[in-house]
Amino acid sequence: MSDRHTTRRRMLQGLAVGAAGLAAGRAGAQEQSAPQSIPGALGAESPAAEAAAISPDTIANAERLFAVRYTDEERAMMVEEIDQWIDRMVRLRQVDKPNTLAPATIFDPRLPGIAYREQGNTVTASGRAAGSLPGNDTDIAFAPVWKQAEWIRSRQITSRRLTDIYLARIAQHGPRLECFVTVTADIARREADAADAEIAAGRYRGPLHGIPYGMKDIIDVAGVRGTWGATPWRDRIAEHDAVVTTRLREAGAVLLGKTTNGAIAYGDRWFGGITRNPFNTDEGSSGSSAGSASATAAALVGFGIGTETLGSIVSPSHRCGTTGLRPTFGRVPREGAMALCWSLDKVGPLCRSAEDTAFVLAAINGLNATEPGSLGHGFDCNAGRDVRGMRVGYNPQWFENAADPDRAALQAARDAGVELVEVSMPDLPYDALFAVVEAESAAAFEQLTLSNEDDSLVWQDAAAWPNTWRRARFISAVDMVNVDRLRRQVMTAAHDMFSNVDAVIGPNFAGAMLVITNFTGHPCLAFRSGFVNQRTRTIFGSTANEDATEYRVPYASTLWAPLFEEGNLVALGRAIEERLGVADERPEAFA
């Protein structure tokens, strides 16, 4: 089996780490610090010389790449004018295309003629009692945001003390986890002091006021390094705040630093190391929201901000045991962050409880009028909603060989009083959709490929970006259009499935749902559903050494919902979380 097919098979089985990126925005002062020169189609020769070398035999040899077959006469006719096409493309490569430049064709997850429920912007807490402030710093650090927020609001603890607790934990544990690119201690203390002053003056902004967090490194903070995890940009300093950064600051959240992501938002390997899973530091934390997941799970932050293109919130949540919310495509602005795949990139929170994700999403949600693809849709959520009678879809086949935590999550939903409804998706070649992320990301980082600067990336493998982008050059434009048409077909099928339910539950990677819902733009919540005994894993989830020691590590399941119905995910996730009783268990080495 080819590397390409092996990689796709792994992703469909849920072994992919995702390539979570973000969308176009202001990328900062040194956005194009990698080499600027764009060579011709094949090298140093002129385009005319290169075109002259094209013969019918060249075309015949290339036909296998595209699974087509032409006659000798057809090849001869193609050769007559193909030099004009090559010249156009060479001249196109010489046009400056910064990472901030989005395509003219913008993805919209909404289907024409469909009315989506209008929402305001009201988040209601579950009403659970936070209890008294614990007597030790570790218990305070591991508490979910909904508890910390109440302790801050009632002035049982100051933001400055909470911030100092986390800064101390970062200093102690951060190097072992390799989960921070940059720690912004001065910014954190300044923002915490400002939060305390406002709260003392009676100006409480809401549940994130004074809560310290970590920002994924592909999202910009003005004056702070934004390295994208990649060697060519390791010294890049951002000039502008991302919209998400600004909104979190307006909510009163406290920035602890920039958390790691795999180089150019793929995996857990970055130029400074490999981000670790707190429950087994011999293995990576998966990616690409690697640092946010690791830091949140080990209580180095109150919550983390991550991104997902194709699994980069879900996968590290599965590995590290965090609760990750991937919002509806377009709901959260992406301006000011690295663009990987314009039609797939999404921003969302990684937390230690389902309820926490609602507070974060409420702060970062909303239209950004200057951003292509940004959608203005309100977010209403009652985290304490009674879920009895909620219609929850499931596919019995997904659970036939599922892990025990997946079955426990399904039973917890049943015990919560939901109505379980069987659902299914049509049998389609969903793996063909991977052409979208491969082609868009190859275009976004074309200069690395053409200048050979991709050789500086730390991960060099058949499944890594450099090889993926070289291969993407041979995706047919005709096939790409038909892949897009398939995507429309999948969107329609997904709408039909979700139109009959309030949510769907299943194993994280069952039935290609990770792939399907990323391409259709539907939201999901990956939540800790239990623990399994597992030997150290590779980046793709397979066991690295069959004779190695087993570790007790977290396991996650997923809820999916109709477009813009993240409130259903939070309420149902909280109800299941309470019944399972596994969300509060801590990684021993950091507890």
N, C-alpha and C positions, 0 to 999 in steps of 0.2 A: 504493500500500500504506500502511496506517495506521501511525502511530508505534508503536502497540502490537504490531502484527504484525511490523514491522521489527525491533523490539527482541527479540522472541521468536525470530525467525529467526536473528538474530545470535548469540544465546545458544546455540542448537542447533548452530550452526556453530563454536562455540568462541570467539566473539568477545566474549563477556560477561566482565566483570571480576568477576562474583560479588558477592554481598552477604553477605560473611562476617560473621556476627555471633556472639553468644554467648547463653547462657541465663541464666535468672533467678538472681540472687544479690543480695548486699548491695551496693547501688549507691553508698553513701557519703553524705557530709554534704549535698551540694547536688544530689542526684539529680534533684529536681524544681525546679531553679532557673529553668527556663523558666516562662512565665506559667501560673498555676494555673487561671484562670477557664475554664470550659467553657461555651460559648454553647449556645443551644437549637438545634433542628434546622435552622433556616434563618436565624436572626439574632436581633434584639432583640425580635421579637414573642413573645407568649406561645404555648405549645404549642397552646392551644385556638384561637387566632386562626390559627395556621399550619394546623391540621387543617381548619378551616372553609374554607380556600382550596383544599382538594383536591376536585376534581370528576372526573366520568367522563372529561372531556377530558384532565385531568392524567394519569390512568392510561393512556389511549390513547397519549399522547405518550411515556410511559415504557416502553411495551411493546417498543419497538425496542431499548432497552438490554439487554433480557433475551431477545430473540428468541422472544417469545411473542405470541399473538393472542387477545383475548377479545371477546365480544359486548357490545353496548350494555347488555343486561340484566345480564350478569355484572359489568360495570364499575360499574353503579349499585348493585348489591348490595355490592360491595367498599367503596364510599365510605361506606356506612352505619356501618361499624365501624372503618375504617382509622385514625380519630383516636385510638382507644384504643391501637393499636400504636405510633403516633408518640409518644404521651405516655409509654409505657413506655420507649422508647428514649431519649427526652430525659432522663428521670429516671435511666436507667442511666449516661448520660454524666456526670451530676453526682456519681456515686460515685467516690471517690478510688481510682485503680488505678495504683500505682507500678510502675516497670519491674521490680521484684522479684516482682510478683504473677504467678505462672504460671497458665495455664488448668487447669481440673480434668481435662480430657482430655489424657493424656500419651502421646506416641508411643513405641512400643517396636519396634525393628527385628526382634526375634525372632518367628518364626512359631509359633503354637501347635502342639504335638505334635512339634516338631523338637528333637532333642538336639544341642547344640553342644559341641564338644570342650572338656573341662575343662583348664585350664592352671594351672600354679603361677605363680611370679614369678621366673623365672631368665633372665637375659640373658647369653649367652656371647659374648665378643668373637671376632673373626675370627682372632686370633692373629698378624696381620701385624706385622712389626717396625716400630716408629715411627722408628727411627734416632736419630742424635744430634741434639741441639738445633741448629737453623740458627744461622748467625752474624749474621744481620741481622733486624731487627724485622719487616720486611714478610713475610719467609718464615714467621716464627712466627705472625703474624696470620692469614695465609691457610691455615695448616695446619688439617686437619679436627680435630674434637674428639677422635677416637680417638687421634690423635698427641699433641695437647696434654695429654690426660689422663695418658698415659704419662710425658711429660716432667715433669708436676707430681708424679705419684706417685713417680717415681724421683728427684725433687728436683733435676732439671736446670734447672728454672725455678720461680720462686715465682708464686703467684697474683697477688701484688701487682705483680710486674713485668709479667705478662701483662695485668693490668687497666690499668696505666699505658700500655702499648702501645696498647690499644684506646681509652682516653680521649684520647690524643694524636691518634689517627686520626680520632676523632669530631670533635675540635676543628678538625682540618685539613680534613676532607672532608664532615662532616655538613651544614654550611650549603649546600653545592653540591647535595647529594642531597636536602635537605629531608626527612630520614628520621627525625628525633627531635623529639618534642614537648617532652620534658623529659629532661635528662641528670642522672642521680643520682650525681654523682662522689663525694660524701661517703659515701653508702651503699655504693658500690662499693668504695672504699678500705677502709672499715671491715669489710665482709664478706670482702674479700681477705685482710686481715691476720688475721682470725679463722680463715680457712681455713688459712693458713700455720702459725699456731700449733697448730692441731689436727693437721695433717699432721706437723709436727715432733715432736709428742708421741705419734705413732704411731696417731692416730685418723683413718684415711683412710676417708671415707664412700662412695667409689665414683667412677665415671668423670666425674661432673659436679662433683666437689669442686674448687672454685677456678676453674671455667670461667666467664668473663663472658658474659652474654647480654643480649638486648633483649626487652622485654615489650610486646606490642601494647597500644595505649592504651585499648582498651575493657575491659582486665582490670585490676582494682584492686590498688594497692599503698597500704597505709595511710599517710596523711600526704603523699602525692604526688598531683599533678594527674592526674585521669582524665577527659579532655575529650571522649572519644568522637569526636574530630575535628570537632566541630560547634560553631558559634558560641554557641548557648544555654548550653553547658556548658564553655566554654573556661576558666573559673576554678574549676571544681568540684574539690574536694579529697576524696579517698577517706578514709573513716573506718576501713574494715576491709580486711584482705588477702583477696584471692580465694583459694580453695582451691588453685589452681594455683600462686599466688605462695608460699603456705606450703610446699607440697611441694617446690618448687625450692629454697627456702631450706633445708629439711631435708636436701636432697641436697647442699648445700654450694655451689650455683651462686651467682654474683656478679651482682647486678643493675646494669647500666650505665645503664638509663633506659627511658623509655616511647617505643616506636617509633610512627610515624604510621600512621593508617588513614584512608581516605576518610571523609567526614562520615557518621556513623551507619553505619559499616561498609559503604560502597559506594564502589568506585573508589579512585583515588589522590589526589583533591583534598580537602584539609582546610582548616580556616580559616586556616592559616598558609602555604599554598602548594600545590604539586604535587610529590609524591615522585617522584624520578627513577630511571630505569634506569641503573645504573653503566656498562653497555656502550654506551649512547647517551643522554646526559643531555638531549638535546632532546625526549625522550619520557618520559611517565610510566611508573612501574614496574608499572602495573596494580594491582588491589586485590582485596580491601580490606586484606589483610595486606601493604600496600605497603612500610611502613618496615622491617618485619622481613626481607622479601625483599631490599630494596635494601641494608640494612646488612650482612646476611650475605654477599651476593654481593661487596660491596666490602670485606669483612673489617674492618668496624667493630665487629663482635661475634663471639663464638665460635659462637653460634647464636641464632635468634630464635624467639619463640612467636607463632604466628598463629592465626587462626580461619577456619572456612569454613561458610558457609550454602549457597552455590550457586556455588562456584568460587574462593573468596578465598584458598585456599592454592595451588591448582593454577595459577590464572591468573598471579599474580606470580612463581611458580616458573618458569613457561613464559617469561615476559618477561625475568626477571633471571638465570635459570640456576641457581637454588637447587634443593635436593632437599627436597620438601615431603611430609610424611606426614599424611594426613587419616585419623584413627582411626575405628573403628566408632562409630556414634552412641551416646552414653551412656557410653562407656568412660572418658572423661576428664571430671572434674567441671567444671561451668560456674558454680558459685555464686561470686558476687563479680565478675561481669562483666556487661556490658550485654546485655540480651536483645533480640534482633532477631526471631528466628523460633524459637519454643520447640521445634518439632518437627524442626528442621533444623540448629541451631547445633552446632558441634563445635570443639574446641581441639586443635591439633597443632603439631609443630615444623617449622621451616625451617632446613636445615643445608647443609653443603657436601659431605656424603657420605651414602650410604644407611645405613651402619653407625651414624653419629651419631644418626640419628632413633630408633634402638632405645633408646639410652641415655636420651634425653629422654622418650620415651614411658614407659619403665619408671619414671621418677621421678614422672610426673604421673598415671599410671594408677590406677584403683581407685574403689570405691564411695564416695560421699558420702551418708550415710544421711539427711541433712536436705534433700536436693535432689530434686525431682520429675524423673523420667526418668534418674537416675543408675543405672548398672549395675555390679555387682561381678563382674568377670571377670578372671582372671589373665592375665599376659602372659609367655609363654615365647618366647624367640628365640635361635637360634644363628646369629649373623651369618656365621660361616664354614662353614655347612652346605653340603655337596655337593649341588648342585641337579640333578645328573644323574638322569634318570628322573622329574623333576617334571612333572606334567601341566599344560600352559599353554595356555589357550584363546586363540584369535584368530579374527577374521573376515576372510577374504581380501578382501572388498569394502572394508574399511577401508583397505587398503594399496594399492588400485589407483591412487589419485591422491595417495598420501601423500607427504610430504616425505622427502628422502633420510635425515635422521636417524631417522625412524620405521622405515624399512626396515633401517637399520643396527642399530637396537635389536632388531628381530625376528631378524635374522641372528645377532646376539650371543647371544640366547637359544638359538637353534638350536645355535650353536657350543658353548654351555655344556652341551649334552647333554640339554636338556629334550625332552619329547614334546609336540609341537604338536597341539592338538585344535581342530577347527573348532567355533565356537559362534555363536549368534545369539539375538536377542530378538524377540518378536512385534512386529508393526506396530501400535502403539497411539498415541493422541494425547498423547505425553509432554509437549508444551508446555502442555497443559491443567493440568499440575501446578503451573505458575507461580502459579496462583491462591492456593496455600497461602502462599508467601512474601510475596505482595503483601498478602493479607488479614491475616496474622499481624503483619507489620511495621507495617501501617497501624493495627492495634489497639494495638501496643506504643507507638506514637508518635502516638496520636490527638490528644493535646493540642496538638501542633504544628500539625496540620491545622485543628482547630476554632478555635484562637486566632489563626491566620494567622502564627504565629511561624515556620512553615516558610519564609516569605519571607527569613529571615535566613540560611538555608543557602547556602553559596557556589555550589553547583552547581544551576542552574535550567535544566532542559532537559526535553524530552518523556520522556526515559528516566530522569531523576533521581527521587529519592524524593518530592519534593513533588507532582509530577504523578502518580506511581504511586499514592500514598496517596489522592489525591482520586478517582482512577479506581476504586480498590479499593472505595469506598463502593457501587459499582454492581455488585459481584459478588453474584449471587443466593445466598442461604443454601441453597437447594435444590441449586444447582450445586456449592456448596462441599462438601456432604455427598457428592455423587456424585464429585467430585474425590477425596475421601478414599477412596471405594470403589475408584476407579481405582488409587489408590496401593496399596491392598491387593492388587489384581490384579498390579500391577507387582512388588511384593515377592515374590509367589509365583513369577512368571516368572523373576525374578532368582535366587531360590533354586534353581529347576530348572537354570538355566544353571551356577551355581557349584557345584552338588552333584557335578558330574562332573570338576571341575578343581581344581588347587591355586592357580591365579592366572590372570588374563587380561591380555594385553598389547595395546596399541593406541595410535594417536594420541590426544592428550589429549581431543579433543572429537569423536571419531568416534562415529557411531551413537547419538548422544544419551547416551553412557555417563556423561558428567559429570552430566547431569540425572538419569538413572536411579539411579545409585549414591548421589547425595546424598539422594534421596527414599527410597531403600530402606535407607540407613544403612550401606552397605558401605564398607570402607576402601580407600584408594588411595595409591599412591606416585608422585608426579610427579618425574621425574629428568631431568637433562641428558643428551640423546642426541646432541647435535651442535651445529653452528652453521649459520646461513643468512645470506645477504646480504639486508638488509631496510631499506627506507626508513622514516623516522620514522612511527610509527603513532599513531592516535587512541586514545581510551580503549577503543573496541570492537575495535581491532586492524586496522582498515582503514588504508590508506596516506593520510597527511595531505596529501602533495604528491607527485605522480607525478614531478616534476622534481627532487626533493630528492636529496641524497647518500645512497648506500647505506652501511649500517654492518654490520659482522660481529657478529651478536648470537646469544645462546644460543637453543636450541630444546629443548623437553622432550617426552618421551613419558610414558605412564602405565601402571602396573600396578594391577590391581584384584584383590581377594581375597575369599573367603567371609568372613562375619561373624567377627570376633575373630581372624582369621588374618594379622595384620600381620607375624608372623614370616616367613611366606612371602614377603611383599613385600620385607622387608629383605634376606633371603638372596639372592633372585633379583636384586634391584636391585643389590646389591654385585657379584654375578657379572657382570652386564651392564656395570656401571660399569667394572670392571677391563678388560674386553675392548674397550670403546669408547675409553678413554683420553682423554676430553675433560673430565672433571670438574675438573681442576686448572687449566685455563686461566683467567687473571685478566683483569678489565677494565683495559685499558692505562692509563687516566687515574688509576687508584687503586692501581696495582701498583708 
